[in-house]
Amino acid sequence: MDIAAVSNSNVLDYLNNPSPQTLGRSPLEWLDQLQKPTVVRVAGRDRSRTRAMATLLHGNEPSGLFALHRWLLEQRTPEVNMLFLLGGIYPAKIPPPLSMRQLPEGRDLNRCFKEPFEGDEGAIAEAMLTELRNANPECLLDVHNTSGTGPAFAVSITNDAAHQALTSLFTDRLIMTDLRLGALMEYSEQEVPTVTIECGGFQDDHAHQLAYEGLVRYSSRPDVLSLEKAEWDVTVLRNPIRVELAPEAIIEYRLEPSGQADVTFPPDIEHRNFGIVSPDDPLGWVGKKGLSILTAISHNRTENMEQVLQVRDGQIYPAQAIRAFMITTNPVIAKSDCLFYAVKATGEPIF
């Protein structure tokens, strides 16, 4: 074991070619056995190449864990070596299991993959990056669930044939963003094709099945970086704006505003995900503070919110036809992460 592996052993646990007897009878039983963020290595037919997949960076997004557990139980021999990184073991194990995105006083692990790597989450992220550098994979997937319902999509900071080919293993939608938040997908800057896969809602059986089928394709094909063998034609949505809610703001999900909230969305707002919302379609309501409690971020800078949203008679409308996604009805995530992302209805950037 090299020096890096010795130091990482304080942070990570390791499983090499695990047998079914060591995996428990269910994903929850396996999760109960895991004590630390865990690296799983499976030897492939071609030992000269490695593909990597991270999942469970958020403890309440289980599709990748379910897919990996099922895949490992089947004892498949992958085409190349596979490196799996299970990051959010600690929040995932808090009762009830798979209900906590991050530790109550902790940071979002998928915002910690950049210096200075502070705190426990920073140490986990740095250790995972060390494992990736040591393995030198030809590509990397980061498998997530959305906090709300909606179709699957992928996110990348790069739009080229390799990233579209990886996307096509799971979905036909790719969002290309220039925002830098400290997410694992920014590993693409190391010239390793890297894509985040959002499989769909965390309670959606279809999302779990999609994660499994995508993993089977990812691990079994000799070539996953060629568009000529792509599963679907990929639609690319470019540089979405990110709409954030002020930390002190109050958000409610109701059929009509109570008068106590700064923002009110209807309980079925998730059904807007990836649909086109016209300037005549109300999204919700604002309180007395108006749009001042919202911020639009694009190209890593604050933009003019009135080019995104407008208020008429206390209701929120798009300023132009938009396609919104990652809308959630979880108020904690709406405040700690963002309300939603949006592009023009055409898929082009708003700014």
C-alpha positions as CSV (number, residue, x, y, z in Angstrom):
1,M,0.0,0.0,0.0
2,D,1.4,3.4,-0.9
3,I,1.7,6.4,1.4
4,A,-1.4,8.0,0.0
5,A,-3.4,4.9,0.7
6,V,-2.1,4.7,4.2
7,S,-3.2,8.2,5.0
8,N,-6.5,7.7,3.3
9,S,-7.2,4.6,5.4
10,N,-8.0,7.0,8.3
11,V,-10.8,8.5,6.2
12,L,-11.8,5.7,3.8
13,D,-12.5,2.0,3.9
14,Y,-11.7,-0.4,1.1
15,L,-13.4,-3.4,-0.5
16,N,-11.7,-5.3,-3.2
17,N,-13.8,-7.7,-5.4
18,P,-16.3,-8.2,-2.6
19,S,-18.2,-11.5,-2.6
20,P,-22.0,-11.7,-2.2
21,Q,-21.6,-13.0,1.3
22,T,-20.0,-9.7,2.4
23,L,-22.7,-7.5,0.9
24,G,-25.8,-8.2,3.0
25,R,-29.1,-9.2,1.5
26,S,-30.3,-5.7,0.7
27,P,-28.7,-2.3,0.1
28,L,-29.8,-1.2,3.6
29,E,-28.2,-4.2,5.2
30,W,-25.0,-3.4,3.3
31,L,-25.2,0.2,4.3
32,D,-25.5,-0.8,7.9
33,Q,-22.2,-2.7,7.6
34,L,-20.3,0.2,6.1
35,Q,-18.6,2.3,8.7
36,K,-16.8,4.9,6.6
37,P,-16.9,6.4,3.1
38,T,-15.9,3.4,1.1
39,V,-13.8,2.6,-2.0
40,V,-14.9,-0.5,-3.9
41,R,-12.6,-2.0,-6.5
42,V,-13.6,-4.6,-9.0
43,A,-11.1,-6.1,-11.4
44,G,-12.0,-6.1,-15.1
45,R,-11.1,-8.2,-18.2
46,D,-8.8,-5.4,-19.4
47,R,-6.6,-4.6,-16.3
48,S,-4.9,-1.7,-18.1
49,R,-7.9,0.6,-17.9
50,T,-10.2,1.9,-15.2
51,R,-13.5,3.6,-15.1
52,A,-14.7,5.3,-11.9
53,M,-18.2,6.0,-10.5
54,A,-19.0,8.0,-7.3
55,T,-22.4,7.9,-5.7
56,L,-24.2,8.6,-2.4
57,L,-22.3,11.9,-2.1
58,H,-25.7,13.0,-0.7
59,G,-27.0,10.6,2.0
60,N,-30.6,10.8,0.8
61,E,-30.0,10.0,-2.9
62,P,-30.0,6.2,-3.0
63,S,-30.3,5.1,-6.7
64,G,-26.5,4.7,-7.2
65,L,-26.2,2.7,-4.0
66,F,-29.1,0.4,-5.0
67,A,-27.6,0.0,-8.5
68,L,-24.1,-0.8,-7.2
69,H,-25.4,-3.3,-4.6
70,R,-27.4,-5.2,-7.2
71,W,-24.5,-5.1,-9.7
72,L,-22.1,-6.4,-7.1
73,L,-24.4,-9.2,-6.0
74,E,-24.6,-10.4,-9.7
75,Q,-20.8,-10.8,-9.7
76,R,-20.4,-9.4,-13.1
77,T,-16.9,-9.2,-14.6
78,P,-16.6,-5.6,-16.0
79,E,-14.9,-4.9,-19.3
80,V,-12.3,-2.8,-17.5
81,N,-11.3,-2.2,-13.8
82,M,-14.1,-0.4,-11.9
83,L,-13.5,2.0,-9.1
84,F,-16.5,3.0,-7.0
85,L,-16.5,5.8,-4.4
86,L,-19.3,5.9,-1.8
87,G,-19.0,9.3,-0.1
88,G,-21.9,10.2,2.2
89,I,-22.0,7.1,4.4
90,Y,-22.3,9.1,7.6
91,P,-25.5,11.1,6.8
92,A,-26.9,8.0,4.9
93,K,-26.7,6.0,8.1
94,I,-28.6,8.4,10.3
95,P,-32.0,6.9,11.2
96,P,-34.2,6.6,9.2
97,P,-31.5,5.6,6.7
98,L,-31.2,7.4,3.5
99,S,-33.2,10.4,4.7
100,M,-30.4,13.0,5.4
101,R,-28.6,14.9,2.6
102,Q,-25.7,15.8,4.9
103,L,-24.8,15.7,8.5
104,P,-27.0,18.2,10.6
105,E,-24.0,20.5,11.2
106,G,-22.0,19.3,8.3
107,R,-21.3,20.7,4.8
108,D,-22.6,19.5,1.4
109,L,-19.9,17.0,0.4
110,N,-20.5,17.8,-3.3
111,R,-19.3,21.4,-2.6
112,C,-16.0,20.3,-1.0
113,F,-14.0,19.0,-4.0
114,K,-11.8,22.1,-4.1
115,E,-9.2,23.6,-1.8
116,P,-8.8,24.3,1.1
117,F,-10.5,20.9,1.9
118,E,-11.7,22.0,5.4
119,G,-13.4,19.9,8.0
120,D,-14.5,16.3,7.8
121,E,-16.2,16.7,4.5
122,G,-13.1,18.4,3.0
123,A,-11.0,15.4,4.2
124,I,-13.4,12.9,2.6
125,A,-13.4,14.9,-0.7
126,E,-9.6,15.2,-0.7
127,A,-9.2,11.5,0.0
128,M,-11.6,10.6,-2.9
129,L,-9.6,12.9,-5.2
130,T,-6.4,11.1,-4.2
131,E,-8.0,7.7,-5.1
132,L,-9.0,9.1,-8.5
133,R,-5.5,10.4,-9.2
134,N,-4.0,7.0,-8.1
135,A,-6.4,5.1,-10.3
136,N,-6.1,7.4,-13.3
137,P,-9.5,6.5,-14.7
138,E,-10.4,7.0,-18.4
139,C,-13.8,8.6,-17.2
140,L,-15.8,9.3,-14.1
141,L,-19.5,9.3,-13.4
142,D,-21.2,10.9,-10.3
143,V,-24.6,9.3,-9.8
144,H,-27.3,11.3,-7.9
145,N,-31.0,11.7,-7.5
146,T,-33.0,14.9,-7.7
147,S,-34.7,16.1,-4.6
148,G,-38.0,16.3,-6.5
149,T,-39.7,14.3,-9.1
150,G,-38.8,14.7,-12.8
151,P,-37.0,13.1,-15.7
152,A,-33.4,12.0,-15.7
153,F,-30.7,14.4,-17.0
154,A,-26.9,14.8,-16.9
155,V,-24.7,17.8,-16.0
156,S,-21.2,18.6,-17.1
157,I,-18.8,21.5,-17.3
158,T,-17.8,20.3,-20.8
159,N,-19.8,19.6,-23.9
160,D,-17.9,17.3,-26.3
161,A,-18.4,13.9,-27.9
162,A,-17.0,12.0,-24.9
163,H,-19.3,13.8,-22.4
164,Q,-22.3,13.3,-24.6
165,A,-21.5,9.6,-25.0
166,L,-21.3,9.1,-21.3
167,T,-24.6,11.0,-20.9
168,S,-26.2,8.7,-23.5
169,L,-25.7,5.7,-21.2
170,F,-28.4,7.1,-19.0
171,T,-30.4,9.9,-20.6
172,D,-30.8,12.1,-23.6
173,R,-30.5,15.5,-21.8
174,L,-27.2,17.1,-20.9
175,I,-26.9,20.4,-19.1
176,M,-23.6,22.2,-19.7
177,T,-22.7,24.7,-17.0
178,D,-19.8,27.1,-16.4
179,L,-20.7,27.5,-12.7
180,R,-18.0,26.2,-10.3
181,L,-19.3,25.2,-6.9
182,G,-16.7,22.6,-5.8
183,A,-18.6,19.7,-7.2
184,L,-17.0,16.4,-8.1
185,M,-18.0,16.8,-11.8
186,E,-15.4,19.6,-12.0
187,Y,-12.8,16.8,-12.0
188,S,-13.4,17.1,-15.8
189,E,-10.9,19.9,-15.6
190,Q,-8.2,17.2,-15.1
191,E,-8.9,16.1,-18.7
192,V,-10.9,13.1,-17.5
193,P,-14.4,13.1,-19.0
194,T,-16.7,13.5,-16.0
195,V,-20.5,13.7,-16.0
196,T,-23.0,14.0,-13.1
197,I,-26.1,11.7,-13.7
198,E,-29.3,12.8,-12.0
199,C,-31.4,9.7,-12.3
200,G,-34.7,11.2,-11.2
201,G,-36.5,11.4,-7.9
202,F,-35.0,9.7,-4.9
203,Q,-38.2,7.7,-4.2
204,D,-38.7,6.8,-7.9
205,D,-38.3,3.1,-8.7
206,H,-37.7,4.1,-12.3
207,A,-34.7,6.1,-11.2
208,H,-33.3,3.1,-9.4
209,Q,-33.7,1.0,-12.5
210,L,-32.2,3.6,-14.7
211,A,-29.1,3.8,-12.4
212,Y,-28.7,0.0,-12.6
213,E,-29.2,-0.2,-16.4
214,G,-26.8,2.7,-16.9
215,L,-24.2,1.0,-14.7
216,V,-24.5,-2.2,-16.6
217,R,-23.8,-0.3,-19.9
218,Y,-21.0,1.7,-18.3
219,S,-19.2,-1.3,-17.0
220,S,-19.8,-3.8,-19.8
221,R,-18.9,-1.9,-23.0
222,P,-15.4,-1.8,-24.5
223,D,-15.9,1.9,-25.4
224,V,-18.1,4.3,-23.6
225,L,-16.5,7.5,-24.9
226,S,-17.6,7.3,-28.6
227,L,-20.7,9.1,-29.8
228,E,-21.0,6.7,-32.7
229,K,-22.2,4.0,-30.2
230,A,-24.4,6.4,-28.2
231,E,-27.7,5.1,-26.9
232,W,-29.6,8.3,-27.7
233,D,-29.2,11.6,-29.5
234,V,-28.3,14.1,-26.6
235,T,-30.0,17.4,-26.3
236,V,-27.7,20.0,-24.8
237,L,-29.0,22.8,-22.6
238,R,-26.3,25.5,-22.0
239,N,-25.3,27.5,-19.0
240,P,-28.4,27.6,-16.9
241,I,-28.9,30.4,-14.4
242,R,-29.2,29.3,-10.7
243,V,-31.9,30.9,-8.7
244,E,-31.1,31.1,-5.0
245,L,-33.2,32.1,-2.0
246,A,-31.8,34.4,0.7
247,P,-30.8,32.4,3.9
248,E,-33.3,34.3,6.1
249,A,-36.2,34.0,3.6
250,I,-39.3,31.8,4.4
251,I,-40.6,29.5,1.7
252,E,-43.9,27.6,1.8
253,Y,-45.6,25.1,-0.5
254,R,-49.3,25.8,-0.5
255,L,-52.2,26.1,-2.9
256,E,-52.4,29.8,-1.9
257,P,-50.2,32.0,0.1
258,S,-50.6,32.2,3.9
259,G,-49.2,35.7,4.1
260,Q,-46.3,34.5,6.3
261,A,-43.9,33.5,3.6
262,D,-41.5,35.4,1.3
263,V,-42.0,32.8,-1.4
264,T,-44.9,30.4,-1.9
265,F,-44.9,27.6,-4.5
266,P,-47.8,25.3,-5.2
267,P,-47.3,21.7,-3.9
268,D,-47.1,20.3,-7.4
269,I,-44.4,22.7,-8.6
270,E,-42.1,19.7,-9.3
271,H,-44.3,18.9,-12.4
272,R,-42.7,22.0,-14.0
273,N,-39.3,20.3,-14.2
274,F,-38.1,20.4,-17.8
275,G,-41.4,21.8,-19.1
276,I,-41.6,25.2,-20.8
277,V,-43.1,27.9,-18.6
278,S,-44.5,30.9,-20.6
279,P,-44.6,34.5,-19.3
280,D,-48.3,34.0,-18.8
281,D,-47.9,30.9,-16.5
282,P,-47.6,31.8,-12.8
283,L,-45.0,29.9,-10.9
284,G,-46.0,31.0,-7.4
285,W,-46.3,34.1,-5.1
286,V,-43.9,36.5,-3.4
287,G,-44.4,38.4,-0.1
288,K,-43.8,42.0,0.8
289,K,-40.1,41.8,0.0
290,G,-40.8,40.9,-3.7
291,L,-37.9,39.5,-5.7
292,S,-35.3,41.0,-3.4
293,I,-35.0,37.7,-1.5
294,L,-34.0,35.9,-4.8
295,T,-30.6,35.9,-6.5
296,A,-29.9,34.9,-10.1
297,I,-26.4,33.5,-10.7
298,S,-24.8,32.8,-14.1
299,H,-21.2,32.7,-15.2
300,N,-20.3,32.8,-11.5
301,R,-21.7,36.3,-11.1
302,T,-25.0,37.8,-10.0
303,E,-27.3,38.8,-12.8
304,N,-30.4,40.9,-13.2
305,M,-33.3,38.9,-11.7
306,E,-35.9,40.9,-13.7
307,Q,-34.6,39.3,-16.9
308,V,-35.6,35.9,-15.3
309,L,-38.7,36.5,-13.2
310,Q,-41.3,39.3,-12.9
311,V,-44.1,40.0,-10.4
312,R,-47.6,40.9,-11.3
313,D,-50.3,41.3,-8.6
314,G,-48.1,39.4,-6.1
315,Q,-47.6,36.4,-8.5
316,I,-44.3,35.3,-10.0
317,Y,-44.1,34.9,-13.7
318,P,-41.1,34.1,-16.0
319,A,-39.9,37.3,-17.8
320,Q,-39.6,35.1,-20.9
321,A,-40.4,31.6,-21.8
322,I,-38.1,29.3,-19.8
323,R,-37.3,25.7,-19.2
324,A,-36.8,25.1,-15.5
325,F,-35.3,22.1,-13.7
326,M,-34.2,20.8,-10.3
327,I,-37.3,22.4,-8.8
328,T,-37.8,20.9,-5.3
329,T,-40.6,20.9,-2.8
330,N,-38.1,20.3,0.1
331,P,-37.8,23.7,1.8
332,V,-34.5,22.7,3.4
333,I,-32.9,22.0,0.0
334,A,-34.6,25.0,-1.5
335,K,-32.8,27.2,1.0
336,S,-29.5,25.4,1.4
337,D,-28.9,24.7,-2.3
338,C,-31.2,26.5,-4.7
339,L,-34.8,27.0,-5.8
340,F,-34.2,25.9,-9.4
341,Y,-32.1,26.3,-12.5
342,A,-33.4,27.7,-15.8
343,V,-32.5,28.3,-19.5
344,K,-34.5,29.8,-22.3
345,A,-37.2,27.6,-23.7
346,T,-34.9,27.0,-26.7
347,G,-32.2,25.6,-24.4
348,E,-29.9,28.6,-24.8
349,P,-28.6,30.6,-21.9
350,I,-30.7,33.4,-20.5
351,F,-27.6,35.6,-20.0
